[in-house]
Amino acid sequence: AEPSANDSAEVVRSWVVSGGSRAVVGEQAARLAASVRASEVSALDVAFSLVSSRVAMDRRAVVVGRGREELLAGLDALAVGEPSVRVVEGVVGEGSGGVVFVFPGQGSQWVGMAVELLGSSSVFAGRVAECAVALEPFTEWSLLDVLNGVEGAASLERVDVVQPVLWAVMVSLAEVWRSQGVEPGAVMGHSQGEIAAAVVAGGLSLEDGARVVALRSRALRALSGLGGMVSVARGVGEVRGLLAGWEGRIGVAAVNGPSSVVVSGDVDALDEFVAVCDEAGVRARRVAVDYASHSAHVERIEGELAGLLAPVAPRSCAVPFYSTLSGRVIDTVELDAGYWYRNLRGAVEFEAGTRALLADGFRVFVEVSAHPVVATGVRETIEDVGVRAGVVGTLRRDEGGAERFALSLGEAW
């Protein structure tokens, strides 16, 4: 991003340090701290010089802070190898595919998740405002009121509120990454996350993305109270064996990683299934929803969705779209009304999509969300494949500001 003339202590800055080894990085940090203390140089000038005049080596660290004193405190910790909330470290990975933007489904939401960035990032605030305009024809509530926690605003507990709100936050966070020069080499989404992925890649217009996420989530309300979902910490083969007694009543909804599967279906059958898992020592926990996405329950709204989403006009785009419906790259021109029904009805092949990305050389995965949700599944798959790759988040619960974003950007670097 273009450096600002404002060097206020309130502005978050990042100082980057690199070297051939951890010891060299520590030495560089100590020398830099001494040099800054011996001068009147501004935090902004130091930040700019570090990224523009030095070659970046493979062993890297980033110090984040507001003003010289916080940044110097981070350098001091880095110099002696002490952990610090202001410092991230790592080693550059391999691979040539570029950065993957990954968009989760539900679960990343928290009250106040966008408030800090709305006040500190004009890029984020501008994109959220555009999303609000796009959503307005399809909702009876205000996106900005929900995000800002205005009294009487619609509740994030409602599926037809939380899904569009998360879509807007994810689309807007992607714009913040891009404003820092991080362009996606590919995108992948989990369930409703595919709607954000399609917009960010260019396969759907912002208006069509708003239409899909708002109208589809509203139709989902008809399924409320009829079903549920359960997360199981086992591989899909073992889970299918456990499900044998409830065929037709519950089934696999999502395969997130080698030992992370979600099942969905009838409430009473899920109660029985969880009891059996408990007896067998299998960790199974309820997902906080009262409907059964990715199950036969969705067939009840197929006709309605066909009509509501008929105007959607997808287009081909340059950014590869790894579909978690098929587990492979598809042309985004296929993302019509029928696709968005199948995305809700079929199982989420998230692990297959991750494996395809790794096979194609991608080694940096950025979860673009208010809190990491699918990063664990990506890491499990990376470990199972046996390659060196990195996964970073964007924001975290109760860490929704520029400082958290700067740390995530540093982790990605």
MARNU-205173 format. One record per residue (C-alpha): residue number from 1; chain; x, z, y. Coordinates in Angstrom, 3 decimals. Layout:
REM MARNU-205173
+-----+-----+----------+----------+----------+
! seq ! mol !       c1 !       c3 !       c2 !
+-----+-----+----------+----------+----------+
! NUM !   A !        X !        Z !        Y !
...
+-----+-----+----------+----------+----------+
REM end
This chain:
REM MARNU-205173
+-----+-----+----------+----------+----------+
! seq ! mol !       c1 !       c3 !       c2 !
+-----+-----+----------+----------+----------+
!   1 !   A !    0.000 !    0.000 !    0.000 !
!   2 !   A !    1.047 !   -0.537 !    3.608 !
!   3 !   A !    2.819 !    2.604 !    4.867 !
!   4 !   A !    0.813 !    4.524 !    7.464 !
!   5 !   A !    2.320 !    5.512 !   10.785 !
!   6 !   A !    0.677 !    8.890 !   10.293 !
!   7 !   A !    3.157 !   11.364 !    8.782 !
!   8 !   A !    0.833 !   14.356 !    8.907 !
!   9 !   A !    1.502 !   17.191 !    6.474 !
!  10 !   A !   -2.027 !   16.543 !    5.172 !
!  11 !   A !   -1.085 !   13.087 !    3.847 !
!  12 !   A !   -0.028 !   12.920 !    0.174 !
!  13 !   A !    3.382 !   11.311 !   -0.317 !
!  14 !   A !    5.307 !   10.366 !   -3.462 !
!  15 !   A !    9.104 !   10.509 !   -3.781 !
!  16 !   A !   10.508 !    8.589 !   -6.747 !
!  17 !   A !   13.767 !    9.390 !   -8.517 !
!  18 !   A !   15.340 !    7.563 !  -11.462 !
!  19 !   A !   18.544 !    7.420 !  -13.468 !
!  20 !   A !   20.097 !    6.579 !  -16.808 !
!  21 !   A !   19.448 !   10.034 !  -18.270 !
!  22 !   A !   17.513 !   13.246 !  -17.609 !
!  23 !   A !   20.702 !   14.910 !  -16.375 !
!  24 !   A !   21.292 !   12.124 !  -13.858 !
!  25 !   A !   17.699 !   12.397 !  -12.610 !
!  26 !   A !   18.221 !   16.119 !  -12.036 !
!  27 !   A !   21.440 !   15.445 !  -10.131 !
!  28 !   A !   19.722 !   12.770 !   -8.024 !
!  29 !   A !   16.928 !   15.220 !   -7.184 !
!  30 !   A !   19.412 !   17.887 !   -6.074 !
!  31 !   A !   21.374 !   15.444 !   -3.892 !
!  32 !   A !   18.184 !   14.055 !   -2.352 !
!  33 !   A !   16.901 !   17.551 !   -1.536 !
!  34 !   A !   20.201 !   18.485 !    0.128 !
!  35 !   A !   20.268 !   15.261 !    2.119 !
!  36 !   A !   16.685 !   15.692 !    3.369 !
!  37 !   A !   17.298 !   19.317 !    4.357 !
!  38 !   A !   20.362 !   18.267 !    6.361 !
!  39 !   A !   18.368 !   15.766 !    8.414 !
!  40 !   A !   15.169 !   15.376 !   10.429 !
!  41 !   A !   14.009 !   12.386 !    8.373 !
!  42 !   A !   10.238 !   12.233 !    7.790 !
!  43 !   A !    8.531 !   12.452 !    4.396 !
!  44 !   A !    7.198 !    8.938 !    4.937 !
!  45 !   A !   10.628 !    7.452 !    5.683 !
!  46 !   A !   12.086 !    9.071 !    2.565 !
!  47 !   A !    9.201 !    7.786 !    0.440 !
!  48 !   A !    9.570 !    4.248 !    1.760 !
!  49 !   A !   13.351 !    4.175 !    1.332 !
!  50 !   A !   13.196 !    5.462 !   -2.244 !
!  51 !   A !   10.868 !    2.679 !   -3.398 !
!  52 !   A !   12.351 !   -0.139 !   -1.312 !
!  53 !   A !   16.117 !    0.358 !   -1.392 !
!  54 !   A !   16.945 !    1.716 !   -4.838 !
!  55 !   A !   16.923 !    0.082 !   -8.270 !
!  56 !   A !   14.498 !    1.820 !  -10.644 !
!  57 !   A !   16.242 !    3.003 !  -13.820 !
!  58 !   A !   14.525 !    3.734 !  -17.143 !
!  59 !   A !   14.431 !    7.532 !  -16.864 !
!  60 !   A !   12.005 !    8.274 !  -14.031 !
!  61 !   A !   10.355 !   11.090 !  -12.136 !
!  62 !   A !    7.870 !   11.261 !   -9.275 !
!  63 !   A !    7.424 !   14.198 !   -6.921 !
!  64 !   A !    4.087 !   14.436 !   -5.109 !
!  65 !   A !    3.221 !   16.634 !   -2.171 !
!  66 !   A !    1.743 !   17.077 !    1.294 !
!  67 !   A !    4.617 !   17.298 !    3.785 !
!  68 !   A !    8.346 !   17.899 !    3.429 !
!  69 !   A !    8.180 !   21.463 !    2.131 !
!  70 !   A !    5.954 !   20.703 !   -0.857 !
!  71 !   A !    8.025 !   17.624 !   -1.703 !
!  72 !   A !   11.284 !   19.574 !   -1.424 !
!  73 !   A !    9.861 !   22.297 !   -3.676 !
!  74 !   A !    9.074 !   19.610 !   -6.242 !
!  75 !   A !   12.623 !   18.211 !   -5.985 !
!  76 !   A !   14.066 !   21.690 !   -6.501 !
!  77 !   A !   12.030 !   22.118 !   -9.698 !
!  78 !   A !   13.062 !   18.667 !  -10.928 !
!  79 !   A !   16.719 !   19.393 !  -10.216 !
!  80 !   A !   16.804 !   22.425 !  -12.516 !
!  81 !   A !   14.328 !   21.135 !  -15.103 !
!  82 !   A !   11.521 !   23.570 !  -14.324 !
!  83 !   A !    7.923 !   22.403 !  -14.868 !
!  84 !   A !    5.950 !   21.811 !  -11.684 !
!  85 !   A !    2.413 !   20.702 !  -10.891 !
!  86 !   A !    3.979 !   18.374 !   -8.300 !
!  87 !   A !    6.248 !   16.514 !  -10.725 !
!  88 !   A !    5.711 !   13.944 !  -13.476 !
!  89 !   A !    8.536 !   12.567 !  -15.639 !
!  90 !   A !    8.958 !    9.950 !  -18.322 !
!  91 !   A !   10.882 !    7.055 !  -19.830 !
!  92 !   A !    9.946 !    3.422 !  -19.273 !
!  93 !   A !    8.276 !    1.915 !  -22.325 !
!  94 !   A !    8.400 !   -1.533 !  -23.868 !
!  95 !   A !    5.996 !   -4.453 !  -24.130 !
!  96 !   A !    5.150 !   -7.378 !  -21.895 !
!  97 !   A !    1.372 !   -7.438 !  -21.715 !
!  98 !   A !    0.953 !   -5.496 !  -18.482 !
!  99 !   A !   -1.438 !   -2.632 !  -17.762 !
! 100 !   A !   -4.769 !   -2.173 !  -19.541 !
! 101 !   A !   -7.635 !   -0.688 !  -17.529 !
! 102 !   A !   -9.798 !    1.311 !  -19.947 !
! 103 !   A !  -13.315 !    2.441 !  -18.940 !
! 104 !   A !  -15.079 !    5.210 !  -20.920 !
! 105 !   A !  -18.782 !    5.686 !  -21.504 !
! 106 !   A !  -20.455 !    8.973 !  -20.624 !
! 107 !   A !  -18.615 !   12.275 !  -20.578 !
! 108 !   A !  -16.198 !   11.931 !  -17.658 !
! 109 !   A !  -18.737 !   13.163 !  -15.077 !
! 110 !   A !  -18.449 !   16.416 !  -13.148 !
! 111 !   A !  -20.166 !   17.683 !  -10.011 !
! 112 !   A !  -18.101 !   16.772 !   -6.952 !
! 113 !   A !  -15.964 !   14.224 !   -8.812 !
! 114 !   A !  -15.850 !   11.741 !   -5.903 !
! 115 !   A !  -16.063 !   14.009 !   -2.864 !
! 116 !   A !  -12.328 !   14.325 !   -2.112 !
! 117 !   A !  -11.530 !   10.628 !   -2.455 !
! 118 !   A !  -14.567 !    9.669 !   -0.399 !
! 119 !   A !  -13.018 !   11.674 !    2.424 !
! 120 !   A !   -9.390 !   10.609 !    1.947 !
! 121 !   A !   -9.383 !    7.030 !    0.605 !
! 122 !   A !  -10.917 !    4.259 !    2.684 !
! 123 !   A !  -10.484 !    1.897 !   -0.269 !
! 124 !   A !  -12.475 !    4.160 !   -2.579 !
! 125 !   A !  -15.133 !    4.928 !    0.042 !
! 126 !   A !  -15.521 !    1.244 !    0.890 !
! 127 !   A !  -16.043 !    0.200 !   -2.727 !
! 128 !   A !  -18.470 !    3.072 !   -3.363 !
! 129 !   A !  -20.484 !    1.901 !   -0.352 !
! 130 !   A !  -20.621 !   -1.612 !   -1.827 !
! 131 !   A !  -21.762 !   -0.178 !   -5.167 !
! 132 !   A !  -24.462 !    1.807 !   -3.362 !
! 133 !   A !  -25.809 !   -1.382 !   -1.790 !
! 134 !   A !  -25.720 !   -3.159 !   -5.165 !
! 135 !   A !  -27.600 !   -0.319 !   -6.902 !
! 136 !   A !  -30.243 !    0.138 !   -4.207 !
! 137 !   A !  -32.698 !   -2.550 !   -5.447 !
! 138 !   A !  -32.715 !   -1.005 !   -8.931 !
! 139 !   A !  -32.907 !    2.746 !   -8.232 !
! 140 !   A !  -35.107 !    5.152 !   -6.308 !
! 141 !   A !  -32.217 !    7.547 !   -5.575 !
! 142 !   A !  -29.114 !    7.376 !   -3.371 !
! 143 !   A !  -25.657 !    7.025 !   -4.933 !
! 144 !   A !  -23.970 !    8.705 !   -1.961 !
! 145 !   A !  -26.427 !   11.595 !   -1.992 !
! 146 !   A !  -25.699 !   12.232 !   -5.682 !
! 147 !   A !  -21.914 !   12.014 !   -5.226 !
! 148 !   A !  -21.950 !   14.263 !   -2.167 !
! 149 !   A !  -24.224 !   16.839 !   -3.793 !
! 150 !   A !  -26.911 !   16.570 !   -1.136 !
! 151 !   A !  -29.713 !   19.086 !   -1.679 !
! 152 !   A !  -32.585 !   17.478 !   -3.559 !
! 153 !   A !  -30.471 !   14.548 !   -4.808 !
! 154 !   A !  -31.138 !   13.129 !   -8.278 !
! 155 !   A !  -29.493 !   15.062 !  -11.127 !
! 156 !   A !  -26.518 !   13.852 !  -13.157 !
! 157 !   A !  -28.374 !   15.286 !  -16.164 !
! 158 !   A !  -30.597 !   12.171 !  -16.101 !
! 159 !   A !  -29.273 !    9.235 !  -18.125 !
! 160 !   A !  -30.620 !    6.762 !  -15.548 !
! 161 !   A !  -28.570 !    8.550 !  -12.872 !
! 162 !   A !  -25.329 !    9.478 !  -14.619 !
! 163 !   A !  -24.666 !    6.027 !  -16.054 !
! 164 !   A !  -24.971 !    4.100 !  -12.754 !
! 165 !   A !  -23.040 !    6.828 !  -10.921 !
! 166 !   A !  -20.178 !    6.701 !  -13.425 !
! 167 !   A !  -20.187 !    2.903 !  -13.226 !
! 168 !   A !  -19.793 !    3.080 !   -9.444 !
! 169 !   A !  -17.012 !    5.686 !   -9.646 !
! 170 !   A !  -15.083 !    3.684 !  -12.252 !
! 171 !   A !  -15.405 !    0.387 !  -10.391 !
! 172 !   A !  -14.246 !    2.105 !   -7.197 !
! 173 !   A !  -11.312 !    3.883 !   -8.859 !
! 174 !   A !  -10.149 !    0.522 !  -10.212 !
! 175 !   A !  -10.059 !   -0.710 !   -6.626 !
! 176 !   A !   -7.801 !    2.226 !   -5.684 !
! 177 !   A !   -5.375 !    1.310 !   -8.476 !
! 178 !   A !   -5.364 !   -2.280 !   -7.243 !
! 179 !   A !   -4.709 !   -1.153 !   -3.676 !
! 180 !   A !   -1.457 !    0.353 !   -4.983 !
! 181 !   A !   -0.383 !   -2.932 !   -6.554 !
! 182 !   A !   -1.536 !   -2.140 !  -10.105 !
! 183 !   A !   -3.455 !   -5.145 !  -11.413 !
! 184 !   A !   -5.022 !   -5.102 !  -14.892 !
! 185 !   A !   -3.424 !   -7.376 !  -17.468 !
! 186 !   A !   -6.535 !   -6.748 !  -19.572 !
! 187 !   A !   -9.652 !   -4.564 !  -19.570 !
! 188 !   A !  -11.558 !   -2.703 !  -22.266 !
! 189 !   A !  -14.658 !   -0.508 !  -22.036 !
! 190 !   A !  -16.357 !    2.001 !  -24.315 !
! 191 !   A !  -20.133 !    1.495 !  -24.557 !
! 192 !   A !  -21.466 !    1.519 !  -20.956 !
! 193 !   A !  -17.819 !    1.363 !  -19.805 !
! 194 !   A !  -17.882 !   -2.317 !  -20.706 !
! 195 !   A !  -20.174 !   -2.918 !  -17.717 !
! 196 !   A !  -17.531 !   -1.571 !  -15.331 !
! 197 !   A !  -14.817 !   -3.469 !  -17.223 !
! 198 !   A !  -16.754 !   -6.715 !  -16.828 !
! 199 !   A !  -17.142 !   -6.229 !  -13.069 !
! 200 !   A !  -13.496 !   -5.289 !  -12.550 !
! 201 !   A !  -12.304 !   -8.271 !  -14.598 !
! 202 !   A !  -14.593 !  -10.644 !  -12.688 !
! 203 !   A !  -16.934 !  -11.520 !  -15.549 !
! 204 !   A !  -19.961 !  -10.025 !  -13.763 !
! 205 !   A !  -20.726 !   -9.852 !  -10.066 !
! 206 !   A !  -21.111 !   -6.386 !   -8.580 !
! 207 !   A !  -24.844 !   -7.045 !   -8.247 !
! 208 !   A !  -25.211 !   -8.045 !  -11.909 !
! 209 !   A !  -23.187 !   -5.009 !  -13.002 !
! 210 !   A !  -25.543 !   -2.802 !  -10.990 !
! 211 !   A !  -28.564 !   -4.519 !  -12.560 !
! 212 !   A !  -27.310 !   -4.001 !  -16.115 !
! 213 !   A !  -26.272 !   -0.362 !  -15.742 !
! 214 !   A !  -29.288 !    0.749 !  -13.696 !
! 215 !   A !  -32.088 !   -1.035 !  -15.538 !
! 216 !   A !  -30.664 !   -0.489 !  -19.027 !
! 217 !   A !  -30.157 !    3.253 !  -18.467 !
! 218 !   A !  -33.682 !    3.506 !  -17.078 !
! 219 !   A !  -35.049 !    1.857 !  -20.223 !
! 220 !   A !  -33.080 !    4.379 !  -22.302 !
! 221 !   A !  -35.314 !    7.171 !  -20.993 !
! 222 !   A !  -37.988 !    6.008 !  -23.439 !
! 223 !   A !  -35.694 !    7.175 !  -26.257 !
! 224 !   A !  -35.072 !   10.647 !  -24.827 !
! 225 !   A !  -35.884 !   13.475 !  -27.202 !
! 226 !   A !  -36.018 !   11.213 !  -30.257 !
! 227 !   A !  -32.396 !   11.278 !  -31.369 !
! 228 !   A !  -28.889 !   12.518 !  -30.797 !
! 229 !   A !  -25.199 !   11.945 !  -31.403 !
! 230 !   A !  -22.451 !   13.929 !  -33.146 !
! 231 !   A !  -18.665 !   13.601 !  -32.875 !
! 232 !   A !  -16.756 !   13.962 !  -36.157 !
! 233 !   A !  -12.998 !   14.572 !  -36.419 !
! 234 !   A !  -12.447 !   12.345 !  -39.442 !
! 235 !   A !  -11.698 !    8.698 !  -40.227 !
! 236 !   A !  -14.527 !    6.194 !  -40.426 !
! 237 !   A !  -14.198 !    5.764 !  -44.203 !
! 238 !   A !  -14.611 !    9.479 !  -44.857 !
! 239 !   A !  -17.472 !    9.715 !  -42.354 !
! 240 !   A !  -19.351 !    6.872 !  -44.048 !
! 241 !   A !  -19.006 !    8.781 !  -47.316 !
! 242 !   A !  -20.439 !   11.902 !  -45.704 !
! 243 !   A !  -23.375 !    9.867 !  -44.341 !
! 244 !   A !  -24.449 !    8.587 !  -47.758 !
! 245 !   A !  -27.340 !   11.047 !  -48.015 !
! 246 !   A !  -28.926 !    9.950 !  -44.728 !
! 247 !   A !  -28.860 !    6.160 !  -44.962 !
! 248 !   A !  -31.299 !    4.610 !  -42.502 !
! 249 !   A !  -31.630 !    7.847 !  -40.547 !
! 250 !   A !  -28.135 !    8.243 !  -39.082 !
! 251 !   A !  -25.124 !    5.939 !  -38.980 !
! 252 !   A !  -21.770 !    5.266 !  -37.354 !
! 253 !   A !  -22.169 !    4.792 !  -33.595 !
! 254 !   A !  -18.528 !    4.563 !  -32.481 !
! 255 !   A !  -15.056 !    4.433 !  -34.007 !
! 256 !   A !  -12.798 !    5.830 !  -31.302 !
! 257 !   A !   -9.601 !    6.373 !  -33.279 !
! 258 !   A !   -8.193 !    7.004 !  -36.770 !
! 259 !   A !   -9.753 !   10.481 !  -36.863 !
! 260 !   A !  -12.451 !   10.272 !  -34.208 !
! 261 !   A !  -15.902 !    8.920 !  -35.051 !
! 262 !   A !  -19.345 !    9.376 !  -33.492 !
! 263 !   A !  -22.578 !    9.150 !  -35.491 !
! 264 !   A !  -26.109 !    8.838 !  -34.125 !
! 265 !   A !  -29.702 !    8.835 !  -35.286 !
! 266 !   A !  -32.641 !   11.154 !  -35.977 !
! 267 !   A !  -32.400 !   14.734 !  -34.692 !
! 268 !   A !  -33.407 !   16.453 !  -37.956 !
! 269 !   A !  -31.007 !   14.334 !  -40.009 !
! 270 !   A !  -28.168 !   15.147 !  -37.610 !
! 271 !   A !  -28.937 !   18.880 !  -37.981 !
! 272 !   A !  -28.610 !   18.536 !  -41.747 !
! 273 !   A !  -25.439 !   16.453 !  -41.398 !
! 274 !   A !  -23.745 !   19.001 !  -39.114 !
! 275 !   A !  -24.587 !   21.792 !  -41.578 !
! 276 !   A !  -23.000 !   19.839 !  -44.431 !
! 277 !   A !  -19.902 !   19.157 !  -42.312 !
! 278 !   A !  -19.595 !   22.867 !  -41.482 !
! 279 !   A !  -19.736 !   23.780 !  -45.166 !
! 280 !   A !  -17.091 !   21.160 !  -45.964 !
! 281 !   A !  -14.767 !   22.318 !  -43.204 !
! 282 !   A !  -15.203 !   19.095 !  -41.253 !
! 283 !   A !  -15.262 !   19.548 !  -37.474 !
! 284 !   A !  -18.510 !   18.052 !  -36.142 !
! 285 !   A !  -19.898 !   18.776 !  -32.679 !
! 286 !   A !  -22.994 !   17.695 !  -30.818 !
! 287 !   A !  -22.638 !   15.213 !  -27.972 !
! 288 !   A !  -24.623 !   16.295 !  -24.906 !
! 289 !   A !  -27.330 !   13.603 !  -25.092 !
! 290 !   A !  -30.893 !   13.620 !  -26.433 !
! 291 !   A !  -31.082 !    9.967 !  -27.463 !
! 292 !   A !  -29.373 !    7.859 !  -30.125 !
! 293 !   A !  -27.410 !    4.993 !  -28.600 !
! 294 !   A !  -25.817 !    2.570 !  -31.068 !
! 295 !   A !  -28.513 !    3.154 !  -33.662 !
! 296 !   A !  -31.770 !    1.585 !  -34.818 !
! 297 !   A !  -33.578 !    3.624 !  -32.148 !
! 298 !   A !  -32.368 !    1.095 !  -29.564 !
! 299 !   A !  -34.414 !   -1.657 !  -31.216 !
! 300 !   A !  -37.523 !   -0.137 !  -29.595 !
! 301 !   A !  -36.388 !   -1.370 !  -26.165 !
! 302 !   A !  -34.929 !   -4.762 !  -27.180 !
! 303 !   A !  -37.807 !   -6.794 !  -25.755 !
! 304 !   A !  -37.877 !   -4.813 !  -22.528 !
! 305 !   A !  -34.132 !   -5.279 !  -21.994 !
! 306 !   A !  -34.380 !   -9.011 !  -22.621 !
! 307 !   A !  -36.766 !   -9.302 !  -19.682 !
! 308 !   A !  -35.030 !   -6.859 !  -17.355 !
! 309 !   A !  -31.583 !   -8.387 !  -17.823 !
! 310 !   A !  -32.579 !  -12.064 !  -18.026 !
! 311 !   A !  -31.279 !  -12.833 !  -14.478 !
! 312 !   A !  -27.723 !  -11.718 !  -15.360 !
! 313 !   A !  -25.336 !  -14.658 !  -14.843 !
! 314 !   A !  -21.923 !  -13.955 !  -16.436 !
! 315 !   A !  -18.897 !  -16.153 !  -15.757 !
! 316 !   A !  -15.479 !  -16.757 !  -17.234 !
! 317 !   A !  -12.578 !  -14.893 !  -15.632 !
! 318 !   A !   -8.791 !  -14.796 !  -15.744 !
! 319 !   A !   -8.413 !  -11.161 !  -16.868 !
! 320 !   A !   -8.691 !  -10.849 !  -20.691 !
! 321 !   A !  -11.783 !   -8.857 !  -21.723 !
! 322 !   A !  -11.311 !   -7.000 !  -25.018 !
! 323 !   A !  -14.818 !   -6.475 !  -26.347 !
! 324 !   A !  -15.482 !   -3.240 !  -28.199 !
! 325 !   A !  -18.527 !   -4.849 !  -29.758 !
! 326 !   A !  -16.321 !   -7.305 !  -31.644 !
! 327 !   A !  -12.899 !   -5.649 !  -31.350 !
! 328 !   A !  -11.317 !   -8.806 !  -29.943 !
! 329 !   A !  -10.923 !  -10.841 !  -26.762 !
! 330 !   A !  -14.018 !  -12.762 !  -25.731 !
! 331 !   A !  -14.871 !  -15.146 !  -22.904 !
! 332 !   A !  -16.845 !  -13.132 !  -20.353 !
! 333 !   A !  -19.316 !  -16.002 !  -20.008 !
! 334 !   A !  -20.829 !  -14.466 !  -23.174 !
! 335 !   A !  -21.848 !  -11.268 !  -21.322 !
! 336 !   A !  -25.506 !  -12.216 !  -20.923 !
! 337 !   A !  -28.663 !  -10.159 !  -21.483 !
! 338 !   A !  -28.291 !  -10.456 !  -25.258 !
! 339 !   A !  -24.761 !   -9.102 !  -25.156 !
! 340 !   A !  -25.801 !   -6.019 !  -23.209 !
! 341 !   A !  -28.516 !   -5.269 !  -25.764 !
! 342 !   A !  -26.040 !   -5.654 !  -28.643 !
! 343 !   A !  -23.536 !   -3.487 !  -26.762 !
! 344 !   A !  -26.121 !   -0.680 !  -26.830 !
! 345 !   A !  -27.379 !   -1.313 !  -30.378 !
! 346 !   A !  -24.155 !   -2.018 !  -32.272 !
! 347 !   A !  -21.309 !    0.339 !  -33.137 !
! 348 !   A !  -18.499 !    0.724 !  -30.587 !
! 349 !   A !  -15.347 !   -0.699 !  -32.200 !
! 350 !   A !  -13.023 !    1.032 !  -29.766 !
! 351 !   A !  -10.196 !    1.603 !  -32.250 !
! 352 !   A !  -10.248 !   -2.078 !  -33.211 !
! 353 !   A !  -10.031 !   -3.074 !  -29.544 !
! 354 !   A !   -7.065 !   -0.742 !  -29.014 !
! 355 !   A !   -5.285 !   -2.180 !  -32.054 !
! 356 !   A !   -5.856 !   -5.707 !  -30.755 !
! 357 !   A !   -4.348 !   -4.778 !  -27.383 !
! 358 !   A !   -1.305 !   -3.198 !  -29.041 !
! 359 !   A !   -0.858 !   -6.254 !  -31.274 !
! 360 !   A !   -0.861 !   -8.415 !  -28.140 !
! 361 !   A !    1.984 !   -6.402 !  -26.605 !
! 362 !   A !    0.168 !   -4.068 !  -24.221 !
! 363 !   A !    1.911 !   -0.704 !  -23.873 !
! 364 !   A !    0.450 !    0.953 !  -20.753 !
! 365 !   A !   -3.167 !    2.130 !  -20.854 !
! 366 !   A !   -4.837 !    3.562 !  -17.743 !
! 367 !   A !   -8.161 !    5.329 !  -18.261 !
! 368 !   A !  -10.036 !    4.577 !  -15.057 !
! 369 !   A !  -12.374 !    7.546 !  -14.831 !
! 370 !   A !  -13.122 !   10.880 !  -13.174 !
! 371 !   A !  -11.784 !   12.717 !  -16.236 !
! 372 !   A !   -9.976 !   11.461 !  -19.359 !
! 373 !   A !  -12.418 !   10.918 !  -22.229 !
! 374 !   A !  -11.135 !    8.087 !  -24.437 !
! 375 !   A !   -7.395 !    8.657 !  -23.858 !
! 376 !   A !   -7.167 !   10.814 !  -26.987 !
! 377 !   A !   -8.552 !    8.036 !  -29.179 !
! 378 !   A !   -6.090 !    5.558 !  -27.675 !
! 379 !   A !   -3.180 !    7.944 !  -28.340 !
! 380 !   A !   -4.307 !    8.479 !  -31.952 !
! 381 !   A !   -4.331 !    4.739 !  -32.537 !
! 382 !   A !   -0.935 !    4.260 !  -30.865 !
! 383 !   A !    0.544 !    6.937 !  -33.171 !
! 384 !   A !   -1.072 !    5.328 !  -36.213 !
! 385 !   A !    0.297 !    1.893 !  -35.308 !
! 386 !   A !    3.728 !    3.428 !  -34.705 !
! 387 !   A !    4.672 !    1.840 !  -31.383 !
! 388 !   A !    5.891 !    3.404 !  -28.138 !
! 389 !   A !    3.144 !    3.178 !  -25.540 !
! 390 !   A !    1.730 !    5.346 !  -22.773 !
! 391 !   A !   -1.749 !    6.504 !  -21.795 !
! 392 !   A !   -2.547 !    7.972 !  -18.378 !
! 393 !   A !   -5.748 !    9.082 !  -16.686 !
! 394 !   A !   -6.864 !    8.723 !  -13.071 !
! 395 !   A !   -8.676 !   11.881 !  -11.927 !
! 396 !   A !   -9.348 !   15.114 !  -13.805 !
! 397 !   A !  -12.144 !   17.658 !  -13.758 !
! 398 !   A !  -11.785 !   19.699 !  -10.548 !
! 399 !   A !   -8.828 !   17.492 !   -9.516 !
! 400 !   A !  -10.520 !   14.652 !   -7.689 !
! 401 !   A !   -8.287 !   13.971 !   -4.710 !
! 402 !   A !   -5.384 !   11.872 !   -3.514 !
! 403 !   A !   -2.829 !   14.258 !   -5.014 !
! 404 !   A !   -4.199 !   13.838 !   -8.523 !
! 405 !   A !   -4.333 !   10.068 !   -8.102 !
! 406 !   A !   -0.723 !   10.014 !   -6.857 !
! 407 !   A !    0.388 !   11.969 !   -9.943 !
! 408 !   A !   -1.468 !    9.534 !  -12.219 !
! 409 !   A !    0.097 !    6.575 !  -10.412 !
! 410 !   A !    3.484 !    8.241 !  -10.907 !
! 411 !   A !    2.788 !    8.706 !  -14.630 !
! 412 !   A !    1.935 !    5.028 !  -14.954 !
! 413 !   A !    5.174 !    4.052 !  -13.185 !
+-----+-----+----------+----------+----------+
REM end
